[in-house]
């Protein structure tokens, strides 16, 4: 018994050496620190950094130097977390938004690089009496920053805001420049700064760019296509790409964080934001790797440096004060140039003021190369802690202000799709053959909606109805299990009705849905689960917007999104219902949208995107004659065709237009396509007289019109 107690106590001898015990303590910190400090109104990021200080070798010594050394596993986990932050920054970057504001990103990147560098050099050289090389290295440290507060922005759902896009774009520009300066200074200190160095650096960067932007996307796209049904394998593939890119960056002569960020940019177009793969990437990074990195940052801090005399305290104060001021000045200049609001300036300042990863790399390289002394190193470590705290508080407050502004902002009431009106009904009886259709439904849904989708299984009414429903519910459970990796919540409903179309219409009405999605694939080996060969009956019974889908290819295969809409489509009451979802799909998959419609329809389509804050690259094509489409579109097999039709009696409906839309689908039958029939408000006063219908009259008129055209064409041929 005594030996057991002694062995037990020996395991808790400080510093802890048992990796299992150390890992469990770190997990408890990740769990409890944000919860406890949240009550004190301290951001979770700061809680993790403070926890690292407390348990680190400079604090209570619970974790020793060996665990955080270069060969220690905590150092490895923290490196993964750092790469994860940079990778997610590139992956979350809205490329369409970035292209829209790339000039601002370049301007901010120049401001946040040159202002700290140019003002910091004389302060270090004349104020702190550092050597020219040490002054340049320390001043370059002021220019760099780490996106420590980025996870907080992601939690607020502001990653697509233009101020965040500007900050992230500026980050990669300034960090790249600073790390290149680091490579130059390191070579200069070793006496290797010759012509061969420049040739080697430029050549390696060219090869790195070629591999990352040309070869890697092709290889990754091929693997994602082959592993479409293997979600775990897809995640392992993504991790492999990220770390291989980081390795290539180091080989090219720059820091690994540049490779991680570039890999995020490369994979940005291949990973839809609203997908199971993206959810796994976010979950694992935010739950484990990124918190370990923040704890590691705290472990490196040596608070005892403040008590080693006045000079270290002066150095720490000057470095910290100027680092914060220079980043604020860069954000302020950017605000003045582009007339941005106060919260937007604070968001840019908050994201760009934290110094961590690249700063540590610069200072440690300078210290190990005998360029910087220990006082500068200690002052920099304290700078890291203070700037991370300032960045977290400023970013959190700015994010809350921006959310409140967005909440009270007067959006266009006519064009904006309200959250309460966004609900999709997806009709399917089983998962097999419908996976891609359900993925389409998830990707056209607004992630802000709490319950965006209901999967409905409508079964015929019979004596075995109860048994059939029980079996159908098992199929629906399989659907929910299969898509449990998505953040969106799926509601499942199994119901019976005398007619399948009537059942879909009834459920859509009860759920106050605005759209219905059904699988209408004509491909061999795919059963038509819902509507068979007759779309007309569903349209007669359901007045919601209906998406008939033939989607069989992985979304990574699509090259373009081609949208064809009839004249006056923008005047339909349910125009926004389909327009907002088509734009969202284009944005999710980063597909270029080619619009074949009238100019007025295209203009209103773009206004819908602006009102719903959806940025996508769209190109308008004018059609003088309908048949010109087949010559101008240049459709290949990997283009997704979206054909918008119109219901009989609507302002956009004509016999020619409906036939033209069906002709497009027939001409490109090897393509995936979506046929949309916008909803149509039914007159409630006639609901009680469903046996009286004007449909036969409309059908008769259309038939007479067709007969007239055929007879006219006969006489023309004879003449």
ZAMARGU-4260 file (C-alpha; in steps of 0.2 Angstrom, whole numbers, plus 5000, padded with zeros to 4 digits):
<rodrens>
0) 5000/5000/5000 | 5014/5012/5005 | 5023/5008/4988 | 5007/5012/4979 | 5005/5029/4987
5) 5024/5033/4985 | 5022/5028/4966 | 5006/5039/4965 | 5015/5054/4973 | 5030/5051/4962
10) 5019/5054/4947 | 5014/5071/4953 | 5032/5077/4956 | 5035/5093/4948 | 5038/5096/4934
15) 5027/5082/4928 | 5035/5070/4916 | 5021/5058/4912 | 5014/5063/4895 | 4997/5055/4898
20) 4995/5066/4914 | 5002/5081/4906 | 4990/5079/4891 | 4975/5077/4903 | 4979/5093/4912
25) 4980/5102/4896 | 4963/5096/4891 | 4956/5101/4908 | 4963/5118/4905 | 4956/5119/4888
30) 4939/5114/4895 | 4938/5125/4911 | 4949/5140/4908 | 4937/5149/4895 | 4922/5144/4906
35) 4929/5151/4922 | 4936/5167/4915 | 4921/5170/4905 | 4912/5175/4921 | 4926/5188/4924
40) 4923/5195/4906 | 4940/5189/4901 | 4941/5182/4883 | 4944/5163/4882 | 4960/5166/4872
45) 4967/5176/4886 | 4962/5163/4898 | 4972/5150/4889 | 4987/5161/4888 | 4987/5165/4906
50) 4984/5146/4910 | 5000/5143/4900 | 5010/5156/4911 | 5004/5148/4927 | 5008/5130/4923
55) 5023/5133/4912 | 5041/5132/4918 | 5042/5151/4922 | 5026/5149/4933 | 5022/5135/4945
60) 5033/5123/4935 | 5020/5110/4932 | 5026/5108/4915 | 5045/5108/4913 | 5057/5115/4899
65) 5059/5098/4891 | 5040/5097/4886 | 5041/5113/4877 | 5058/5111/4870 | 5060/5109/4851
70) 5059/5090/4852 | 5044/5091/4865 | 5027/5085/4860 | 5019/5101/4866 | 5030/5111/4854
75) 5024/5099/4841 | 5006/5102/4845 | 5008/5120/4846 | 5016/5121/4829 | 5001/5111/4822
80) 4990/5124/4830 | 4999/5138/4823 | 4999/5130/4805 | 4980/5127/4808 | 4977/5145/4812
85) 4985/5151/4796 | 4977/5137/4786 | 4960/5141/4792 | 4963/5160/4789 | 4966/5155/4771
90) 4952/5143/4770 | 4939/5155/4777 | 4945/5169/4767 | 4931/5174/4755 | 4940/5174/4738
95) 4927/5184/4730 | 4927/5196/4744 | 4946/5197/4744 | 4946/5201/4725 | 4933/5214/4728
100) 4944/5222/4742 | 4962/5216/4736 | 4967/5234/4733 | 4963/5239/4751 | 4972/5223/4758
105) 4987/5229/4748 | 4986/5246/4755 | 4984/5240/4773 | 4998/5227/4771 | 5009/5241/4765
110) 5004/5252/4780 | 5006/5239/4793 | 5023/5234/4786 | 5031/5251/4782 | 5024/5261/4797
115) 5031/5250/4811 | 5047/5247/4801 | 5051/5265/4797 | 5047/5272/4814 | 5053/5257/4824
120) 5071/5257/4817 | 5076/5275/4824 | 5068/5271/4840 | 5078/5255/4842 | 5094/5262/4836
125) 5094/5279/4845 | 5082/5275/4859 | 5088/5258/4864 | 5106/5259/4858 | 5104/5243/4847
130) 5116/5239/4833 | 5110/5243/4815 | 5107/5224/4812 | 5098/5222/4828 | 5087/5238/4825
135) 5082/5232/4808 | 5077/5215/4815 | 5068/5222/4830 | 5059/5234/4819 | 5054/5221/4807
140) 5046/5212/4822 | 5035/5227/4825 | 5028/5224/4807 | 5023/5206/4809 | 5008/5200/4818
145) 4999/5183/4821 | 4980/5181/4819 | 4978/5175/4837 | 4960/5183/4839 | 4954/5176/4822
150) 4945/5161/4831 | 4935/5174/4840 | 4930/5182/4824 | 4925/5165/4817 | 4914/5162/4832
155) 4905/5179/4829 | 4902/5174/4811 | 4911/5189/4804 | 4925/5180/4794 | 4917/5186/4777
160) 4916/5204/4783 | 4926/5216/4772 | 4936/5222/4787 | 4941/5205/4791 | 4946/5201/4773
165) 4957/5216/4773 | 4965/5211/4789 | 4969/5193/4783 | 4975/5199/4766 | 4986/5212/4774
170) 4993/5199/4786 | 4999/5187/4773 | 5007/5202/4764 | 5017/5209/4779 | 5021/5192/4786
175) 5028/5186/4770 | 5039/5202/4768 | 5045/5201/4786 | 5050/5183/4785 | 5059/5186/4769
180) 5069/5200/4778 | 5072/5187/4792 | 5080/5176/4779 | 5090/5190/4772 | 5097/5196/4789
185) 5101/5178/4795 | 5111/5175/4779 | 5119/5192/4781 | 5124/5188/4799 | 5132/5172/4793
190) 5141/5181/4779 | 5131/5171/4766 | 5122/5186/4758 | 5129/5185/4741 | 5122/5184/4723
195) 5120/5165/4725 | 5108/5168/4740 | 5097/5178/4729 | 5096/5166/4715 | 5093/5152/4727
200) 5079/5161/4736 | 5070/5167/4720 | 5071/5150/4711 | 5065/5141/4726 | 5050/5153/4728
205) 5046/5151/4710 | 5046/5132/4712 | 5035/5133/4728 | 5022/5144/4719 | 5022/5132/4704
210) 5019/5117/4715 | 5006/5125/4726 | 4996/5135/4713 | 4997/5123/4698 | 5001/5105/4703
215) 4993/5104/4720 | 4975/5109/4716 | 4974/5096/4702 | 4981/5082/4713 | 4969/5087/4727
220) 4954/5089/4716 | 4957/5071/4709 | 4959/5064/4726 | 4943/5072/4733 | 4933/5066/4718
225) 4940/5048/4721 | 4937/5049/4740 | 4920/5057/4738 | 4911/5045/4750 | 4926/5043/4762
230) 4924/5058/4773 | 4938/5053/4785 | 4950/5050/4771 | 4946/5067/4764 | 4951/5075/4781
235) 4967/5065/4782 | 4971/5071/4764 | 4968/5089/4769 | 4980/5088/4784 | 4993/5080/4773
240) 4992/5094/4760 | 4993/5107/4774 | 5009/5100/4782 | 5017/5096/4765 | 5014/5114/4760
245) 5022/5120/4776 | 5037/5109/4773 | 5039/5115/4755 | 5038/5133/4762 | 5053/5129/4773
250) 5063/5121/4759 | 5059/5137/4748 | 5067/5148/4762 | 5052/5155/4770 | 5043/5151/4786
255) 5031/5136/4787 | 5016/5147/4791 | 5017/5155/4774 | 5015/5137/4766 | 5000/5134/4778
260) 4991/5150/4773 | 4994/5147/4754 | 4987/5129/4756 | 4971/5137/4763 | 4970/5148/4748
265) 4973/5133/4736 | 4960/5122/4745 | 4948/5137/4747 | 4939/5133/4731 | 4938/5114/4734
270) 4930/5114/4751 | 4913/5121/4752 | 4911/5131/4768 | 4895/5123/4773 | 4901/5105/4771
275) 4905/5090/4783 | 4923/5091/4778 | 4924/5110/4783 | 4915/5106/4799 | 4928/5093/4804
280) 4942/5105/4800 | 4935/5118/4811 | 4930/5107/4825 | 4946/5098/4827 | 4957/5113/4826
285) 4946/5124/4838 | 4944/5110/4850 | 4963/5104/4852 | 4977/5111/4841 | 4973/5129/4842
290) 4971/5130/4861 | 4987/5120/4864 | 4996/5133/4853 | 4989/5147/4864 | 4994/5138/4880
295) 5011/5136/4873 | 5013/5154/4870 | 5009/5157/4888 | 5022/5144/4893 | 5036/5154/4884
300) 5032/5170/4894 | 5044/5174/4908 | 5036/5186/4919 | 5051/5187/4930 | 5060/5198/4917
305) 5050/5213/4925 | 5060/5211/4941 | 5077/5210/4934 | 5081/5228/4935 | 5074/5244/4927
310) 5082/5242/4910 | 5073/5226/4905 | 5057/5235/4911 | 5061/5250/4900 | 5064/5239/4885
315) 5048/5229/4887 | 5038/5246/4889 | 5046/5254/4874 | 5044/5238/4863 | 5026/5235/4869
320) 5020/5253/4868 | 5027/5256/4851 | 5021/5239/4844 | 5003/5243/4849 | 5004/5261/4843
325) 5011/5257/4826 | 4998/5244/4823 | 4984/5257/4828 | 4992/5270/4817 | 4992/5258/4802
330) 4973/5254/4805 | 4969/5272/4807 | 4978/5277/4791 | 4968/5264/4782 | 4952/5270/4790
335) 4955/5287/4784 | 4959/5282/4766 | 4944/5272/4764 | 4932/5281/4776 | 4928/5266/4787
340) 4918/5266/4803 | 4926/5265/4820 | 4921/5247/4824 | 4929/5242/4807 | 4945/5251/4812
345) 4946/5243/4829 | 4942/5226/4820 | 4957/5228/4809 | 4968/5235/4824 | 4962/5220/4835
350) 4967/5207/4822 | 4984/5215/4817 | 4990/5220/4834 | 4994/5203/4842 | 5012/5197/4841
355) 5015/5178/4843 | 5022/5166/4830 | 5032/5175/4818 | 5038/5187/4832 | 5044/5172/4842
360) 5053/5166/4826 | 5061/5182/4823 | 5067/5186/4840 | 5074/5168/4843 | 5083/5168/4827
365) 5091/5185/4832 | 5095/5178/4849 | 5103/5162/4843 | 5113/5172/4830 | 5120/5184/4843
370) 5111/5198/4835 | 5099/5202/4850 | 5103/5201/4869 | 5092/5193/4882 | 5084/5209/4888
375) 5076/5211/4870 | 5070/5193/4871 | 5062/5195/4888 | 5054/5212/4883 | 5048/5203/4867
380) 5040/5189/4877 | 5030/5201/4888 | 5026/5211/4872 | 5018/5195/4866 | 5007/5193/4881
385) 5001/5211/4882 | 4998/5212/4863 | 4988/5196/4863 | 4977/5202/4878 | 4974/5219/4869
390) 4970/5211/4853 | 4958/5199/4861 | 4949/5213/4871 | 4948/5225/4856 | 4943/5211/4843
395) 4929/5205/4855 | 4922/5223/4858 | 4923/5228/4840 | 4915/5211/4834 | 4900/5214/4846
400) 4898/5232/4840 | 4898/5226/4822 | 4885/5213/4826 | 4874/5226/4834 | 4876/5237/4819
405) 4872/5223/4807 | 4857/5219/4817 | 4849/5237/4816 | 4856/5241/4799 | 4841/5245/4787
410) 4843/5232/4774 | 4832/5232/4758 | 4816/5225/4765 | 4811/5220/4747 | 4827/5211/4742
415) 4833/5203/4758 | 4827/5185/4762 | 4821/5185/4780 | 4827/5171/4791 | 4809/5166/4796
420) 4805/5163/4778 | 4819/5152/4774 | 4815/5134/4775 | 4818/5119/4763 | 4808/5103/4761
425) 4818/5089/4753 | 4808/5075/4747 | 4816/5058/4748 | 4812/5041/4755 | 4830/5034/4757
430) 4848/5040/4757 | 4854/5029/4742 | 4854/5039/4726 | 4850/5056/4735 | 4866/5060/4744
435) 4871/5074/4731 | 4854/5081/4731 | 4854/5083/4750 | 4872/5091/4749 | 4865/5103/4737
440) 4851/5107/4749 | 4863/5110/4763 | 4874/5121/4752 | 4860/5133/4746 | 4854/5135/4764
445) 4858/5150/4775 | 4869/5144/4789 | 4861/5158/4800 | 4844/5148/4800 | 4843/5137/4815
450) 4832/5123/4807 | 4834/5126/4788 | 4829/5109/4781 | 4816/5096/4783 | 4818/5079/4775
455) 4801/5072/4771 | 4797/5054/4767 | 4779/5053/4759 | 4772/5036/4758 | 4756/5029/4751
460) 4741/5026/4762 | 4737/5007/4764 | 4734/4994/4777 | 4753/4992/4780 | 4755/5011/4782
465) 4761/5009/4800 | 4774/4996/4796 | 4780/5006/4781 | 4782/5022/4791 | 4792/5012/4804
470) 4804/5007/4790 | 4804/5024/4783 | 4809/5032/4799 | 4824/5020/4800 | 4829/5026/4783
475) 4827/5044/4789 | 4838/5040/4804 | 4852/5034/4791 | 4851/5051/4782 | 4853/5061/4798
480) 4868/5049/4804 | 4876/5051/4787 | 4875/5070/4787 | 4879/5072/4806 | 4895/5080/4801
485) 4886/5096/4795 | 4882/5110/4807 | 4865/5112/4800 | 4851/5103/4809 | 4840/5091/4799
490) 4822/5088/4803 | 4815/5072/4797 | 4796/5068/4794 | 4788/5052/4789 | 4770/5054/4783
495) 4757/5045/4773 | 4745/5052/4760 | 4734/5046/4746 | 4745/5055/4734 | 4764/5058/4735
500) 4763/5076/4727 | 4749/5081/4739 | 4758/5075/4754 | 4774/5085/4749 | 4762/5100/4746
505) 4754/5098/4763 | 4770/5096/4773 | 4777/5111/4764 | 4762/5121/4769 | 4762/5115/4787
510) 4781/5120/4789 | 4779/5137/4781 | 4793/5132/4769 | 4797/5143/4754 | 4805/5130/4743
515) 4804/5111/4739 | 4818/5100/4732 | 4816/5084/4724 | 4827/5072/4715 | 4822/5071/4696
520) 4837/5062/4689 | 4835/5054/4672 | 4851/5044/4673 | 4851/5025/4672 | 4852/5016/4689
525) 4843/5030/4698 | 4825/5028/4703 | 4814/5043/4703 | 4809/5042/4721 | 4795/5056/4720
530) 4788/5062/4705 | 4791/5049/4692 | 4789/5056/4674 | 4776/5069/4679 | 4781/5086/4686
535) 4765/5094/4682 | 4755/5086/4696 | 4768/5092/4709 | 4767/5109/4702 | 4748/5109/4702
540) 4747/5104/4720 | 4762/5114/4728 | 4763/5133/4726 | 4781/5134/4733 | 4796/5136/4723
545) 4801/5119/4717 | 4819/5113/4713 | 4819/5098/4701 | 4837/5091/4703 | 4848/5080/4693
550) 4864/5081/4703 | 4876/5065/4702 | 4894/5072/4701 | 4904/5078/4716 | 4903/5097/4718
555) 4922/5098/4716 | 4920/5093/4698 | 4910/5109/4693 | 4918/5122/4683 | 4905/5135/4681
560) 4887/5139/4686 | 4876/5143/4671 | 4859/5151/4675 | 4846/5153/4661 | 4831/5164/4666
565) 4816/5170/4656 | 4811/5188/4652 | 4802/5196/4667 | 4808/5183/4679 | 4813/5197/4691
570) 4795/5202/4692 | 4789/5185/4699 | 4784/5186/4718 | 4796/5172/4722 | 4811/5178/4713
575) 4821/5181/4729 | 4817/5163/4734 | 4827/5155/4720 | 4839/5170/4717 | 4846/5170/4735
580) 4849/5151/4735 | 4858/5151/4718 | 4869/5165/4723 | 4873/5156/4739 | 4877/5140/4730
585) 4889/5150/4718 | 4898/5158/4733 | 4899/5141/4743 | 4908/5132/4729 | 4917/5147/4722
590) 4909/5145/4705 | 4909/5158/4692 | 4891/5162/4688 | 4886/5165/4670 | 4869/5173/4668
595) 4859/5171/4652 | 4844/5183/4656 | 4838/5200/4653 | 4849/5215/4660 | 4835/5220/4672
600) 4834/5202/4679 | 4853/5202/4681 | 4853/5219/4690 | 4840/5213/4702 | 4849/5196/4705
605) 4865/5206/4710 | 4854/5217/4722 | 4848/5202/4730 | 4866/5196/4733 | 4871/5213/4740
610) 4856/5214/4752 | 4860/5196/4758 | 4879/5200/4759 | 4883/5186/4746 | 4898/5190/4736
615) 4900/5180/4720 | 4908/5183/4703 | 4894/5184/4690 | 4895/5188/4671 | 4880/5193/4661
620) 4877/5187/4644 | 4865/5196/4632 | 4854/5184/4621 | 4846/5193/4606 | 4839/5176/4601
625) 4836/5161/4612 | 4845/5150/4600 | 4861/5160/4602 | 4863/5152/4619 | 4869/5136/4611
630) 4883/5146/4602 | 4888/5158/4616 | 4887/5147/4632 | 4902/5135/4627 | 4895/5122/4639
635) 4906/5108/4644 | 4901/5092/4654 | 4907/5099/4671 | 4896/5115/4670 | 4881/5114/4682
640) 4865/5120/4672 | 4852/5130/4682 | 4836/5133/4671 | 4823/5144/4678 | 4806/5141/4671
645) 4789/5148/4675 | 4772/5142/4679 | 4757/5144/4668 | 4748/5160/4671 | 4763/5169/4678
650) 4770/5185/4670 | 4786/5176/4664 | 4777/5161/4657 | 4777/5158/4638 | 4775/5142/4628
655) 4791/5146/4619 | 4801/5149/4634 | 4796/5133/4643 | 4800/5123/4627 | 4817/5132/4626
660) 4821/5127/4644 | 4817/5109/4642 | 4827/5109/4625 | 4843/5115/4635 | 4841/5101/4647
665) 4839/5088/4633 | 4854/5096/4624 | 4866/5094/4639 | 4859/5078/4647 | 4876/5073/4652
670) 4877/5088/4663 | 4870/5090/4681 | 4856/5102/4681 | 4843/5110/4692 | 4826/5115/4685
675) 4817/5129/4695 | 4799/5133/4695 | 4796/5149/4706 | 4782/5148/4718 | 4765/5156/4714
680) 4753/5163/4727 | 4737/5154/4726 | 4720/5164/4729 | 4715/5158/4746 | 4696/5162/4742
685) 4697/5147/4730 | 4704/5134/4741 | 4687/5128/4745 | 4683/5125/4727 | 4698/5114/4722
690) 4687/5104/4710 | 4685/5119/4699 | 4701/5122/4690 | 4706/5133/4675 | 4721/5122/4671
695) 4711/5112/4657 | 4707/5129/4649 | 4726/5134/4650 | 4731/5118/4643 | 4719/5119/4629
700) 4725/5137/4624 | 4743/5131/4624 | 4738/5116/4613 | 4729/5127/4601 | 4744/5139/4600
705) 4756/5124/4597 | 4744/5118/4583 | 4743/5135/4575 | 4762/5136/4575 | 4764/5119/4567
710) 4751/5123/4554 | 4760/5139/4550 | 4776/5130/4548 | 4768/5118/4536 | 4762/5131/4525
715) 4779/5140/4525 | 4788/5124/4520 | 4775/5121/4505 | 4777/5139/4499
</rodrens>
